[in-house]
Amino acid sequence: MRPADELRDTVEAYLGSLRFARELGGLEQALRYSLESGGKRVRPVLCLAVAEACGGRVEDALPAAAALELVHTFSLVHDDLPALDDDAERRGRPSTHVAFGDGVALLAGDALLAEALRLALTYESDDVARDLAEATLGMIGGQYRDITGDDVDLDELHRLKTGRLFVAAIRLGLDVAGVPETERGAWLVFGEDVGLLFQVVDDLLDGDGYAERLGHEGTSRLADEVADRARARLDELTVDTSVLRQLVGALAVRTG
């Protein structure tokens, strides 16, 4: 199994080598700016690690992993817009809409989504494209709940907005490795736990969401419980999950 850092470097190199549709013209600059804004590439690394753990080739999983990261980036570009969260900065530098204008940022997000689907459709089976599209719709549904204040059921909101792409990271890795649906149960529940862990720690760092409702100590306990649960899911699997354990550990203690 390749270590997480090596998988991350592989993702970065692949993203840098992507060739976007020539019809986009100068819009490509905004796409690359958005993609190259940093980030830990957690979702694509998860996808690659799952595919490799299940006997697939990292190289075969790269288009799926990259498509997932393009969808995630599209969501961030749109999320930062004045009409949504109105964030002027993303990872320590101007958000795409600040750097290029609202209209260009809107189009860049649209193009990132379309390019993601184009990548997903390079597979002979339509499984990757279908699973990615369904996860994207779930994420958008969660974002709608968020901006309209429909947060009474916070678990469901985050299961959609954050969790669906994490489950997709697992599912796409399984798709590429050809794992039958009957053998995916523990894997997919693990994906749900990892998505929840990411969100709980995020809320703990930002002081909102779960932190507002449960307090700092309650949210810390929840993060520990979810991390333990994710590790327990990995115990149910009969493949090498060492890299995935490493990723769970890193998510549980991350500081940003």
N, C-alpha and C positions, 0 to 999 in steps of 0.2 A: 504493500500500500504506500502510495506517495504521501509524504507529510503535507499538512494543510498549507504551509508556506509555499511549498512547491506548486501545489494546485492553484493557489492564488496567483503566483507568478505566471502560470500557464494561462489562466483566465485573462490576466492583463495583456499578455502578448497577443492572445487571440482577438481580444477587443480592439487592440491597436491595429490589427491587420485587416479588420473588416472593411469591405468596400461597399459603400452605400449607393443607392440608385443615382445615376448621373442626372436624372431629372430634378433632383433636389438642388443642384447648383450650389450657390453660396450658403444655403441653409445647412450644408454639411458642417460648417464651422461651429454652428450652435449645437449640433448633435455631439460633435467630438468634445466640445467644451463641457457639456453636461455629463458625458460619459467619463471624462478624465478628471472629475472633481474630487477624486479620492474615494474613500469608503473601503470597507473590509472585504467586499465581494462575498459576504456570508452565503447568500442564496446559491450562486453558481458553484462555489466550493462544495457546499452540501450536495448539490446535484452530481458533481464529478465523483465525490467520495462514495456516494451511494452506488453509482454505476460501477465503480471499480470494485467495491466490496462485493457486489453481486456477480462479478465475473465479466463485466463489460469493459470496454477500452475507453480510457479518458479521452482519447482523440475523437472517438465516435460520439461522445457525450458533449463535446465542446459547443456545437451549434445550439443544442438545447439549453445548456448552461448560459450561453451568451444571450440567447433569446429571453431568458428569464431576467437577466440583468438589464436588458434593454427595456423590458416592461417596468421593472422597478424604477429605472431612471426616468422613464416617461411619467410615472406617477409622481416623482419628486419635482420634476419640472413644472407640472401642472399644479401640484400642491402648493408650491411657493408663490403662485400668481396672486395678485391683489384680490381677485375674486374669491380665492379660497383662504389660505393661511396668511397671505401677504408677508412672506419672509424675504427680507432683503439679502440675507446671506445663507449660503449652504456650504458647510464644511470649511468655514473660514475665508470664503471669497464670495464675490457678488453672485447672487442667484442668476439663473439664465435670463430671466425677464429683466433684471437690472442691467445685465451686461449687453443684452441684445434688443430689449424692448418686449412689451407684452405680446404683440402679434407674432413676432418671430419665435418667442418661447412657446406659444400655443402650437404653432406649426411644427416646431422641433419635437414637442411631445407627441404630436400626431404621427410624425415620421418615425420616431423611435418605436412606437407601437406597431406600425406597419412593417418596419424592418424586422422586428421581432417575429412577427407572424411569417414573414418571408423565410427567415432562418428555420423556423419550426417546420415549415412545409418542405424542407430539403430532405426530410426522412421519407423512406418508402412507405411506411405506415403513417396514418394520420393521427396516431395516438398522441404524439408530442404536441402537435398543433391544437388538437381538441382540448387536451388537458390544460394547455397554457391559456387558451381562450376562456375556458370555464373559470380558471383561477382568476384571470383578469376581471371578468365580470363580477366575481365575488368580491374582489378588492374594491372595485368601483362602488358596489353596493354598500360596502362598509364605509367608504369615504362619504357617500351620500348621507348615511346616518350621522356621521361625524359633523358635517357642515350644517346639517339641519337640527342638530341638538338632540337627536334621537339616541340618547346614551343611557337610558334607564337600564337596559340589559348590556352592561359594559362588556361582559364576556363575549356576547354574540357580535357586538361591534368589532372587537379586536380579532375575533375568529375570522371575520370577513376581511377587514382592512389590512391586517398584518398577517394573520395566520394562513390565508389562502395561498399566498406566494411561497410560504415556507413548506406547506404541504405539497405544493407544485414542485418545489425543488426536489423533494423525495420522489414524488410520482414520476417526474421526467427522468430521473436517474434509473428508476425501475423500468420505465418504458424502453429506454435505450438498451438496458441489460436483458430485456425480454423476460422479466419476472412475471409469472402468471398472476392474475387477479386474486386467485385463491391463496396466494402466499404473501400478500401485501399488508395484511391486517396490522401486525405490530409495527411495520415500517410507517404506515400512514398515521397511526396514533402517535408515534415518535415525532413525526413532522408537526402534528398539532401541538405537542408539548414544547417543541423547540420554538415554534412561533409564539406561543404564550410566554415562554421564558424571555424571549427577545423583548416583547412588549412590556412585561412586568419590570424588567431591569431598566428599560427606556423610561418608564413612568417614574421609577425610583430616582433616576438621574435628573429628570426634568421637574419632579415634584408635582405631577398632575396625574390624571387617570386613576389608576389603582392607588397611587400614593395619597391622593386627596381623600379617597374613600376609606382606605385601610390604615392610613398613617405610615410613617417610615418603618416602624418595627413590623407591622402587619404585612407590609409589602415585601420586606426583606425575608420574612418567614415564607411568604408565598413563593418568592423566587427560589428559595432553597428547596421547597417541596416540589416545585415543578422540575427543577434540575435533577433531583433524586428520581422523580418519576420518569424523566427522559432516559436516565441511565438504566433504570429498571427495564424499560422497553428494549434497550440494546441487549440486555442480558437474555432476552427471549430469542434473540437471533443467533444463528449458527455460523455466521461469517465473521471475518475480521472487522470489528467496528472501532478499532483503536483511534483512527483519525476522527471519527464521529464523536467519540468520547472527549477527545481533545477540543473539538469545536464546542461541545456543550460546556466544558469547563471554562473556555474563553468567554463564552456568552454570559455565564453566570457571574463572572468577576469583572466584566468590562467597565471601563470608566468613561466611555464616550462613544 
